[in-house]
């Protein structure tokens, strides 16, 4: 096994772990935001037609932050 194969394997595992961590965190954050009614109500300038939970990028930022801490 070459160094390149080893590095690819590590990146593949890290990417898969980040994907699943983000997916799980997304469900948790979405439920939390809906519970606390952090909802964007549509108006004439909105691109959506029904109330939508906003703040979904929080879980992505949390996963990126925790991944950075783990990599350091």
MMTF fields as JSON, N, C-alpha, C and O atoms, coordinates in Angstrom:
{
  "mmtfVersion": "1.0.0",
  "mmtfProducer": "UNKNOWN",
  "numBonds": 287,
  "numAtoms": 288,
  "numGroups": 72,
  "numChains": 1,
  "numModels": 1,
  "chainsPerModel": [1],
  "groupsPerChain": [72],
  "chainIdList": ["A"],
  "bondAtomList": [4, 2, 8, 6, 12, 10, 16, 14, 20, 18, 24, 22, 28, 26, 32, 30, 36, 34, 40, 38, 44, 42, 48, 46, 52, 50, 56, 54, 60, 58, 64, 62, 68, 66, 72, 70, 76, 74, 80, 78, 84, 82, 88, 86, 92, 90, 96, 94, 100, 98, 104, 102, 108, 106, 112, 110, 116, 114, 120, 118, 124, 122, 128, 126, 132, 130, 136, 134, 140, 138, 144, 142, 148, 146, 152, 150, 156, 154, 160, 158, 164, 162, 168, 166, 172, 170, 176, 174, 180, 178, 184, 182, 188, 186, 192, 190, 196, 194, 200, 198, 204, 202, 208, 206, 212, 210, 216, 214, 220, 218, 224, 222, 228, 226, 232, 230, 236, 234, 240, 238, 244, 242, 248, 246, 252, 250, 256, 254, 260, 258, 264, 262, 268, 266, 272, 270, 276, 274, 280, 278, 284, 282],
  "bondOrderList": [1, 1, 1, 1, 1, 1, 1, 1, 1, 1, 1, 1, 1, 1, 1, 1, 1, 1, 1, 1, 1, 1, 1, 1, 1, 1, 1, 1, 1, 1, 1, 1, 1, 1, 1, 1, 1, 1, 1, 1, 1, 1, 1, 1, 1, 1, 1, 1, 1, 1, 1, 1, 1, 1, 1, 1, 1, 1, 1, 1, 1, 1, 1, 1, 1, 1, 1, 1, 1, 1, 1],
  "groupList": [{"groupName": "UNK", "atomNameList": ["N", "CA", "C", "O"], "elementList": ["N", "C", "C", "O"], "formalChargeList": [0, 0, 0, 0], "bondAtomList": [1, 0, 2, 1, 3, 2], "bondOrderList": [1, 1, 2], "singleLetterCode": "X", "chemCompType": "L-PEPTIDE LINKING"}],
  "groupTypeList": [0, 0, 0, 0, 0, 0, 0, 0, 0, 0, 0, 0, 0, 0, 0, 0, 0, 0, 0, 0, 0, 0, 0, 0, 0, 0, 0, 0, 0, 0, 0, 0, 0, 0, 0, 0, 0, 0, 0, 0, 0, 0, 0, 0, 0, 0, 0, 0, 0, 0, 0, 0, 0, 0, 0, 0, 0, 0, 0, 0, 0, 0, 0, 0, 0, 0, 0, 0, 0, 0, 0, 0],
  "groupIdList": [1, 2, 3, 4, 5, 6, 7, 8, 9, 10, 11, 12, 13, 14, 15, 16, 17, 18, 19, 20, 21, 22, 23, 24, 25, 26, 27, 28, 29, 30, 31, 32, 33, 34, 35, 36, 37, 38, 39, 40, 41, 42, 43, 44, 45, 46, 47, 48, 49, 50, 51, 52, 53, 54, 55, 56, 57, 58, 59, 60, 61, 62, 63, 64, 65, 66, 67, 68, 69, 70, 71, 72],
  "secStructList": [7, 7, 2, 2, 2, 2, 2, 2, 2, 2, 2, 2, 2, 2, 2, 2, 2, 2, 2, 2, 2, 2, 2, 2, 2, 2, 2, 2, 2, 2, 2, 2, 2, 2, 2, 6, 6, 7, 3, 3, 7, 7, 7, 6, 6, 7, 1, 7, 1, 1, 7, 3, 3, 7, 7, 6, 2, 2, 2, 2, 2, 2, 2, 2, 2, 2, 2, 2, 2, 2, 2, 7],
  "xCoordList": [0.855, 0.0, 0.897, 1.809, 0.625, 1.438, 0.913, -0.17, 1.698, 1.299, 0.049, -0.802, -0.055, -1.211, -2.484, -3.531, -2.395, -3.55, -3.962, -5.152, -2.981, -3.259, -3.924, -4.884, -3.419, -3.995, -5.416, -6.293, -5.651, -6.991, -7.957, -9.102, -7.495, -8.327, -8.71, -9.856, -7.749, -8.021, -9.017, -9.942, -8.838, -9.768, -11.157, -12.158, -11.228, -12.523, -13.265, -14.468, -12.571, -13.187, -13.607, -14.701, -12.748, -13.069, -14.263, -15.135, -14.308, -15.422, -16.727, -17.767, -16.679, -17.88, -18.352, -19.552, -17.428, -17.794, -18.393, -19.372, -17.82, -18.349, -19.744, -20.616, -19.963, -21.286, -22.335, -23.388, -22.055, -23.034, -23.215, -24.32, -22.143, -22.266, -23.147, -23.983, -22.965, -23.774, -25.23, -26.14, -25.449, -26.804, -27.536, -28.679, -26.871, -27.482, -27.701, -28.752, -26.727, -26.867, -27.983, -28.662, -28.186, -29.252, -30.62, -31.459, -30.852, -32.135, -32.328, -33.416, -31.281, -31.373, -31.612, -32.495, -30.826, -30.954, -32.301, -32.915, -32.765, -34.057, -35.182, -36.058, -35.161, -36.205, -36.115, -37.133, -34.882, -34.701, -35.198, -35.88, -34.868, -35.304, -36.817, -37.434, -37.423, -38.885, -39.548, -40.574, -38.965, -39.52, -39.488, -40.434, -38.408, -38.264, -38.847, -38.693, -39.512, -40.207, -39.308, -39.684, -38.134, -37.244, -37.641, -37.008, -38.694, -39.338, -39.359, -39.639, -39.057, -39.119, -40.48, -40.783, -41.281, -42.607, -42.513, -41.901, -43.112, -42.998, -43.76, -44.793, -43.232, -43.914, -43.795, -43.383, -44.149, -44.139, -42.738, -42.609, -41.689, -40.314, -39.644, -38.504, -40.322, -39.728, -39.658, -40.445, -38.717, -38.608, -39.343, -39.382, -39.918, -40.688, -42.133, -42.424, -43.034, -44.457, -45.049, -46.188, -44.317, -44.813, -43.749, -42.573, -44.155, -43.173, -42.04, -42.268, -40.818, -39.626, -38.736, -38.529, -38.217, -37.285, -36.004, -35.5, -35.469, -34.208, -33.136, -33.43, -31.901, -30.777, -30.187, -29.431, -30.521, -30.034, -28.535, -27.968, -27.884, -26.434, -25.682, -24.468, -26.392, -25.738, -25.077, -23.968, -25.75, -25.152, -23.938, -22.988, -23.951, -22.788, -21.589, -20.483, -21.82, -20.729, -20.228, -19.028, -21.134, -20.714, -19.844, -18.83, -20.238, -19.46, -18.096, -17.086, -18.06, -16.782, -15.881, -14.689, -16.455, -15.684, -15.136, -13.956, -15.991, -15.539, -14.543, -13.62, -14.729, -13.746, -12.403, -11.362, -12.423, -11.176, -10.471, -9.246, -11.263, -10.662, -10.052, -8.993, -10.76, -10.25, -8.997, -8.14, -8.884, -7.725, -6.502, -5.37, -6.724, -5.602, -4.832, -3.863],
  "yCoordList": [-1.177, 0.0, 1.236, 1.361, 2.125, 3.33, 4.398, 4.27, 5.447, 6.558, 7.246, 7.691, 7.33, 7.954, 7.158, 7.74, 5.832, 4.989, 5.151, 5.2, 5.234, 5.409, 6.753, 6.831, 7.807, 9.141, 9.192, 9.799, 8.555, 8.516, 7.789, 8.209, 6.713, 5.955, 6.785, 6.755, 7.523, 8.382, 9.469, 9.747, 10.092, 11.131, 10.567, 11.222, 9.367, 8.737, 8.463, 8.706, 7.969, 7.7, 9.001, 9.086, 10.018, 11.305, 11.961, 12.523, 11.895, 12.463, 11.754, 12.395, 10.437, 9.665, 9.981, 10.129, 10.083, 10.415, 11.812, 12.025, 12.759, 14.126, 14.163, 14.88, 13.395, 13.341, 12.835, 13.453, 11.717, 11.151, 12.011, 12.097, 12.644, 13.555, 14.742, 15.166, 15.273, 16.393, 15.983, 16.74, 14.8, 14.302, 14.141, 14.574, 13.516, 13.326, 14.663, 14.889, 15.536, 16.856, 17.643, 18.425, 17.454, 18.144, 17.804, 18.688, 16.529, 16.136, 16.742, 17.211, 16.728, 17.276, 18.788, 19.298, 19.492, 20.952, 21.353, 22.315, 20.633, 20.959, 20.821, 21.682, 19.763, 19.573, 20.648, 21.151, 20.997, 22.022, 23.374, 24.087, 23.732, 25.006, 25.044, 26.085, 23.934, 23.889, 24.017, 24.684, 23.382, 23.468, 24.906, 25.362, 25.62, 26.991, 27.994, 29.205, 27.479, 28.278, 29.316, 30.478, 28.878, 29.724, 29.48, 28.708, 30.154, 29.883, 31.145, 32.24, 30.963, 32.049, 31.987, 31.03, 32.988, 33.041, 33.686, 34.744, 33.055, 33.597, 34.91, 35.139, 35.751, 36.981, 37.1, 36.151, 38.248, 38.387, 38.3, 38.03, 38.519, 38.463, 37.108, 36.899, 36.208, 34.921, 33.971, 34.066, 33.065, 32.037, 30.755, 29.794, 30.735, 29.577, 29.995, 31.174, 29.011, 29.319, 28.872, 29.223, 28.117, 27.699, 28.019, 28.165, 28.129, 28.436, 27.407, 26.202, 27.917, 27.077, 27.361, 28.512, 26.288, 26.452, 27.055, 26.602, 28.07, 28.658, 28.427, 28.157, 28.534, 28.283, 26.904, 26.441, 26.23, 24.875, 24.776, 23.69, 25.886, 25.86, 25.715, 25.51, 25.819, 25.683, 24.319, 24.228, 23.26, 21.936, 21.754, 21.071, 22.345, 22.247, 22.934, 22.393, 24.125, 24.855, 24.107, 24.097, 23.482, 22.72, 21.53, 21.257, 20.826, 19.67, 20.117, 19.469, 21.22, 21.732, 22.144, 21.84, 22.832, 23.262, 22.074, 22.044, 21.1, 19.934, 19.102, 18.519, 19.045, 18.347, 19.033, 18.376, 20.368, 21.119, 20.893, 20.782, 20.825, 20.552, 19.143, 18.916, 18.206, 16.836, 16.703, 15.866, 17.519, 17.444, 18.118, 17.802, 19.039, 19.79, 18.98, 19.473],
  "zCoordList": [0.0, 0.0, 0.0, 0.818, -0.916, -1.009, -0.063, 0.507, 0.088, 0.95, 0.413, 1.182, -0.901, -1.523, -1.237, -0.957, -1.307, -0.993, 0.456, 0.769, 1.335, 2.757, 3.025, 3.791, 2.397, 2.58, 2.035, 2.648, 0.882, 0.313, 1.248, 1.416, 1.844, 2.782, 3.993, 4.442, 4.516, 5.677, 5.304, 6.067, 4.133, 3.689, 3.424, 3.714, 2.88, 2.617, 3.921, 4.012, 4.91, 6.213, 6.882, 7.439, 6.833, 7.449, 6.751, 7.415, 5.438, 4.687, 4.984, 5.133, 5.071, 5.395, 6.809, 7.043, 7.744, 9.121, 9.203, 9.918, 8.482, 8.475, 7.868, 8.36, 6.802, 6.174, 7.155, 7.312, 7.813, 8.731, 9.984, 10.519, 10.453, 11.591, 11.227, 12.025, 10.036, 9.58, 9.392, 9.73, 8.86, 8.656, 9.99, 10.134, 10.96, 12.282, 12.978, 13.577, 12.902, 13.534, 12.87, 13.535, 11.578, 10.867, 11.424, 11.599, 11.704, 12.279, 13.667, 14.001, 14.462, 15.816, 15.782, 16.471, 14.982, 14.914, 14.318, 14.778, 13.306, 12.695, 13.717, 13.799, 14.481, 15.503, 16.578, 17.053, 16.958, 17.978, 17.483, 18.218, 16.257, 15.688, 15.511, 15.737, 15.114, 14.978, 16.344, 16.48, 17.352, 18.714, 19.218, 19.861, 18.93, 19.387, 18.386, 18.547, 17.361, 16.352, 15.672, 15.516, 15.279, 14.485, 13.031, 12.312, 12.629, 11.351, 10.507, 10.994, 9.235, 8.264, 7.586, 6.873, 7.804, 7.209, 5.817, 5.663, 4.816, 3.451, 3.272, 3.9, 2.413, 2.017, 0.5, -0.168, -0.037, -1.5, -2.103, -3.297, -1.315, -1.827, -1.571, -1.986, -0.907, -0.538, -1.718, -2.66, -1.655, -2.686, -2.276, -3.044, -1.089, -0.648, -0.388, -0.186, -0.397, -0.264, 1.064, 1.37, 1.852, 3.17, 4.221, 3.887, 5.483, 6.536, 6.561, 6.454, 6.705, 6.639, 7.842, 8.226, 8.426, 9.538, 8.988, 7.96, 9.657, 9.203, 10.247, 11.411, 9.822, 10.724, 10.55, 11.405, 9.444, 9.218, 9.01, 9.132, 8.701, 8.527, 9.833, 9.833, 10.949, 12.253, 12.419, 12.945, 11.974, 12.153, 11.256, 11.64, 10.081, 9.195, 9.843, 9.854, 10.379, 11.037, 12.274, 12.547, 13.018, 14.2, 13.799, 14.441, 12.743, 12.293, 11.774, 12.049, 11.025, 10.52, 11.689, 11.696, 12.667, 13.831, 14.611, 14.959, 14.882, 15.64, 14.84, 15.408, 13.521, 12.678, 12.7, 12.703, 12.717, 12.806, 14.136, 14.194, 15.206, 16.513, 16.55, 17.134, 15.903, 15.879, 15.023, 15.306, 13.985, 13.098, 13.711, 13.346, 14.634, 15.22, 16.23, 16.808]
}
